[in-house]
């Protein structure tokens, strides 16, 4: 069973998590507003008060809340929106490495059965050679949550490859 995306938030570097949320706020105001409405009651505050908080503080709290299993759908939507809006070259490189047809934005409509493990490993190596390992890790975990993928071999690679382990760094 692939790792759910809600587990990524507390594991990723806080700056990356904040950047993701800031990007979604800029590119998909409706989704960000939904996040605000979901987060406010969980934080025990009203929406207007939440919106008055400094974004870094607001998002720091959100990261903890997004780690809850019941927020998996919101987590996946935030991550996939950010990936599609900001990481298109990486999405295209991954799909190209697997021979999967896709649109310009790096989205595919049809996914094959799980590719051979050697092809998956080659694709991972391509991504890690070109892109930030933390972003690659977030992407591959998110990719493997798509209903048509959820490839056990990709999940195994994500668990075992030391280059694909997120490391939340605490700022002093």
N, C-alpha and C positions, 0 to 999 in steps of 0.2 A: 504494500500500500504506500503510495507516494506521500512524502511529507507535506502536510497542509501548509498553505501560505501563512496562516496566522502565526505559526511558530517562527517565521523569519523575522518579524518585527523586533523582538527583543534581542535577537542574535546579530542583527546587522549593525554596522557603525551608526551611532545616533545622527551624525551629519548626513549620511545617505538617507536614512528614514525621513529626516526633516526635508531634505531636497525633494524626495518623492512626493511628500504631502504638499510642498510649495508648488511643485510642478502641476499637480492635479488641480490645485486651487486656481492656477492660471489657465489651464487648458480645458477643464471640464467643471465649470462652476456648479452645474446641477449635481454632479456626483459629490463635489466638496460640500455643498449645502446639505446633502443627505448625510454625509459623515458628521457634520456639525449637529444635525438633529438627532443622530444616533448617539453621539458622544456626550452631549450636554446632560441628559438625565443620568448617564453612567458616571459622570463627574459630580453629580449632585448640584448642578448649577443650571440656570436658564440660558437659552441660546444667546440673548444679547450680552450677557456677562461673559460667556465663552468667547464671543467675537471681540470683546474688549481686551482679552488676554494677549500678551505678546505671542506672536506665532511660535517662537522657539519653545516657550513654556507650554503653550497649548499642545503642540505636536509632541513634546516630550511625554506628556500625560497620555496622549493618544496611542503612542507606541506601546505602552503598557496595556491599554485597554484592547488594542487590536490583536494582542496576543491571546485573547480568549477564543475558545473554539466556536462559540455562538456567533462570532463576528467573521467567520471564514468567508462568507459571500462578500462582505464589504472589503475585507482584506484583499481577496482575489481581484475584485473590481478596481480598487485603488492601484494595485501593482500592475495589472494588465493595461490600464489606461496610461499610466506613466511609461511603461515599456513601449507601447505603440506610439505614443507622442514624442518620446525622447530617445529611444534606442533602436530605431529602425535599421541602421546598418548591422547591428548585432543580430537582430531577429532574422534579417535576410541572409546573413552569413551562416547562421545555424541551419535554416531551412535549405539553403543551397548545398551545404555540406552533406545533408541527408537526401538530396535529390527530390525535395518536396516543392511542388509548384506553389507559388504565393503571389500576393498582390504587392504593389510597391511599398506598402506600409509594413510588410513583413508578416502579414496574416495569411493563413491558409484556410481553405474551406474543407479540404479533404486530407486526412492523414492516413498513411499506410499502417499496416500492423507494425509492431515493434521492429525497427531495423536491426540488422546484425550488430552485435556488441562492438565489433571492431569499427564499424561505421560510426556508432555513437561515440566511441572513444576518440576517433579521428576528429569528429565534429567538435567535441569538447576541447581538444587540443587547438583547433583552429580558433575558437572563441577566446581561449585563454592567451593565445599568442597575440591577439589584437585588442582585447578589451579588459577593463578592470575586473579582476577575479570576483570581487564582491557583487558587482552588477551581473556578471555571468551567472553566479550562483543564484541570485534572486530570480533571474530570468529562467534558468533551467528548472528550478523548483516550480515556478509559476507555470511554465510550459507543461510540465508533467502533471499539472492539475486539470488540464483541459480534458473534458470527458472522453474525447477520442484518442487521447494519448495514454497517460498513466502507465507508462512502460516500465515493467519491473527492472529491466536491465539498466535503464537510465537512473532509476531510483537507487539501485545498488552503486552505480558510479558516483552519484551525489553523496552517498553515505561514506564511501571508501576513499575517494580521491581527496587527499589532504589539501589540494589547491582550491577545493570547492567547499571549504568550511568557513562559515561566517564567524567573524570575531568582533563582537561589540567592544569598542574601546571606550573606556570611561575617561572623560576629559577632567583633568585636575584643576 
